[in-house]
Amino acid sequence: MPAFVYLLRCRDGSLYCGWTDDLEQRVAKHNAGKGARYTRSRKPVTLVWSEELADRSAALKREIAIKRLTRAQKLALAGLVRRRTVTVLAKRPRTRASRA
């Protein structure tokens, strides 16, 4: 029986990772306040990423691996990374005051 690992983005911008065997129903439960305790006070939640796996065991292992990622890595996984443009300023040569 297939299982899913998913990432939700909460109202406060935080991310929640979980697994389920019925993705649509689980997201609806989170938004109804009957999902995980973490998401109850952070409604509404939006599904930003999911992955289908062969079975529950594989989904649990994948969930653990995702929970070990940094926030930046989770955002990259979900395709939510904003690329920062870095402006590099040329260094001006220092001028030394002449000693008189």
Long-range contacts (C-beta under 8 A, 24 or more apart in sequence): 1-55, 1-56, 2-52, 2-53, 2-54, 2-55, 3-52, 3-53, 3-54, 3-55, 3-56, 3-58, 3-59, 4-50, 4-51, 4-52, 4-53, 4-59, 5-50, 5-51, 5-53, 5-59, 5-62, 5-63, 5-66, 6-47, 6-49, 6-50, 6-51, 7-47, 7-48, 7-49, 7-50, 7-66, 7-74, 7-77, 7-78, 8-39, 8-45, 8-46, 8-47, 8-48, 9-45, 9-46, 9-48, 9-78, 9-80, 10-39, 10-42, 10-43, 10-45, 11-42, 11-43, 11-44, 11-45, 12-42, 14-42, 15-48, 15-71, 15-74, 15-75, 15-78, 16-42, 16-45, 17-63, 17-66, 17-67, 17-74, 18-63, 19-56, 19-59, 19-60, 19-62, 19-63, 21-56, 23-47, 23-50, 48-78, 48-80, 49-77, 49-78, 49-79
